[in-house]
Amino acid sequence: MNIGLNNRRLKYVVVEGPIGVGKTILAKRLANTFNTELMLENALDNPFLPRFYEDPKSAALPTQLHFLFQRLKISEVLRQADMFKPAQISDFLMQKDQLFAEITLDDSEFDLYNQVYQRLMPEAPVPDLVIYLQAPVDVLLQRIYARKIAFEQKIEDSYLKKISDAYVQFFYHYNDSPTLIVNTTDINLVDSDSDYDYLLNYIRDLGPGKHYLNPQSL
């Protein structure tokens, strides 16, 4: 995949962001554009997730552990990738798993989760580029309601704000990979070809470090 970082070939690109921001659809578009492998966390395959949005306290631990085991499997696949395999695009960053755990689990559950995490977690591969998508909570809620997934309609704005704030703090301190932070409030990376092409062109000129794309500049 010859995009970004002065046209150096990117073998592992991650699209991240809070619920409803559009990270999975963008990851799919990028994988289709560059004919690469696609690694998705498939949140809808988590059988505990509907119960979590119904009753967060009782379902938080099994929900989080299911995601952890799922991400561990994908992380292992990424670790085994070699120079002869095609590039890979993912809609999650392994290191963010603890971000959700800290928010959703109580102290004893988080301690148990950490024991499992520390024992099983291999060294996570470092992406060549992370694209972090942002949007205000009200915009996220509008997008969540629009996609009409039944159990997601129970998501409360207070929970979504905690997640969004945690992402902001996480990426404020994240320096492991070149990172592009995109404010998606007024940019449509799902349906607009011109907005999507603008993002691709922006990525092609990126250097190392942290970068910001403000949609008002479009």
N, C-alpha and C positions, 0 to 999 in steps of 0.2 A: 504494500500500500504506500504509494509514493506521495504522501501528503505531510505537510508540517515539518517543523524543525529544519528549515533550509533544505527541504525535499529529501531528507534522510528517510529511509524506509521505516515505517512504524509497524511493529509486529504485534503490539498489544495496546489497544485504545479502550478506555473506559468512559462511559457516559453515566453521570451520577446526578442526584438531586432528590428532593422530597417527593412524596406521593402526589401524583397529578401533574407534575411539571413537564412530562412528556419524554422522559429519558429512554423508555423502551422503544417507542416509535422512532426516535432519532437514531438509536443504535441499529434498528432494523434498516432504516434508510441508508445509513453509512455502510452497513454490511452489503446491502444490495448494490449500492453505487460502486463499491470497490471489490465486489465479489469475494468477500472474506467470510471466514467462519464466524458464527454468532453464538455467544454464550449468554443466556438469559437466566435470571434467578427465578422466573416463573412464579411470582407471588401467588397467583391464583391456584397453583397446585398445592399450596399449603392447606391441609384440611382443618387446621386449627384457626386459620385467619378469620373466617366468618364469626366464630365464637369469640375471638379476641375483640372484635369491634362491638359485639353484643355485651360482653362481660370481660373487660380487660384484665381485671385482677385474677380471675380464675384461669384464664387461658394464656396469660403472658408467657409463662415459662415454656410450655410445650410449643407455642408458636415460635418463640425465639430459638429453641433447640432445633426445631425442624429446619428453620432457615440456616442455622449454623451447619448442620450436617449436609444440607443441600449445597451450601457454598463451599464446604470443604471438598466435596466431590469435584466441583467445577475448578476449584483452585488446584487440585491435583492434576487435572487435565492440562491446565495452563502451565504448570511447572514442568510437565513432560514434553511440552512443545519444543521443537527444535528449528533450526534455520531452514529446513526443507519443507516445513509446514506453512500453510498460508497464514496471513495475518489474522488476528482475532479481535473482535469487538465485543465488549461486555456491557451490560446495563447495571453493573454493581461493582463497587470496590470492596475487596474483602475486608480491609481495615475498618470499614464503616459498620461492621456487624456489632461491635461493642457500643456504637453510638445509640442504636435502638435498645440494646440490652440495658444500658444505664437509665434510659427513660422509662422503660416498661416494667422492669423487674424491681421487687423490693430487695432489701439488703441481703437477706438469706438466699433468695433466689439468684441474685447477682453473684454471690459468692460461689454457689454451685455451678452456675453458668461459667464463671471464670476458671474454675477447676477443670471443667470439660474443655474449654477453649485452650487453656495452656497445655493440656495433655495431648490434644489432638491436632491443634493448628500447626500446619507446616509453615515454613517461611513463605510468605505470600509473594508471588511475582510482582515486580514493580512495573506499572504501565509506562509506555513511552509517552503517553499523553492522557490526561484526564480532562474531560469536558464536564464542567459542573454547571447545571442549569438551575436558575433561581426564578422565583416569582413570589409576589406577596400572597399572604394566606387567602385573601378573598378571591384572588385569581385562581389559586389552586383549588379552592372549593368549587368554583364555577366549572372548572375542567373535570373535577371528580363527578359532580352532578351530571354533567353533559355526557359522560361515557356510560352512565346508567348501570353500573355494576351494583347489584342490590345491596350486598353487605357493606360496600363502601359508603353508601348513603348515610350510614350511622356514624361516620367519622366526625368528631367534634372539632370546632375551630381551635379550641384550647390545646388539644393534642397535636393538631397540625402545626400550631405555632411553636410548640416545644420541639417538634421534629425539625422545622425550618431553622429555628435558632441554633439547634445543635449542629446542623449542617454548616451554618455560617461559622460557628466556632471551630468546627473540625477543619474546614478548608482555610481558615485564617492561619492555622498552625501547620497545615499540610505543605511539605516541601519536598516530598520524595520524588515527585514527577513534575514535568512541565504541566501547568494547569491553565485552562481557559475557563474563566467564569463568565457565564452568559446570562444577562437579565432577559428573561423570555416574556416579560409583561406585554410588550408590543411587537413581538416577533413570532411568526407562525412557522415553526420548523416542521409542522405536520403536513399542512396543506399548501403552503406557499413555496413554489419552486424558486422564486427569486430570493426569498429569505434564506432558504436552504443553500442555494448557490453562493450567497454572500458569506454564509458561515464557512463553506468549503474553501472559498478563496482566502478568507481570513486565517484559517488554519494553515494553509500552505505557506504563509509568510511568518509563521510563529518562530520565535527563538526559544531558548530555554527560559525557565522562570515562570512567574505568574502573570497572566494577562486578563484583561477585562474587556468584554464586548457589550456596549450599551446600545440597545435597539433604537434609541433616539437618533443614533448616528446614521441609521439606514435611510 
